Amino acid sequence: MSPAQCRAARGLLNWSQAKLAELAGVARATLADFEGGKRIPIANNLAAIREAFEAAGIIFIAENGEGPGVRLKKQKPDDGTRSQHLTSENDT
């Protein structure tokens, strides 16, 4: 994950650095330094940041000739069935 991907993913989710820091369990200063290109977080922190994004539906796009990027997973349509109403008859 690059600093630009981190900033873009936060933008897609409308997350502040403080929110991402809380969800990833890292210091906000760590994010600010990373996004500002000042330093790369240690591997565990970088993995935690990525995991927080992926849990929220972010997909990281690798360098493929056009440059790295991010996007949101396509949301499945809500059919109105709530978990407390799931039975073997409506299991899909």
Secondary structure, DSSP 8 states (H G I E B T S, - for coil): --HHHHHHHHHHHT--HHHHHHHHT--HHHHHHHHTTS----HHHHHHHHHHHHHTTEEEE--SSS--EEEE-------S--GGG--TTS--
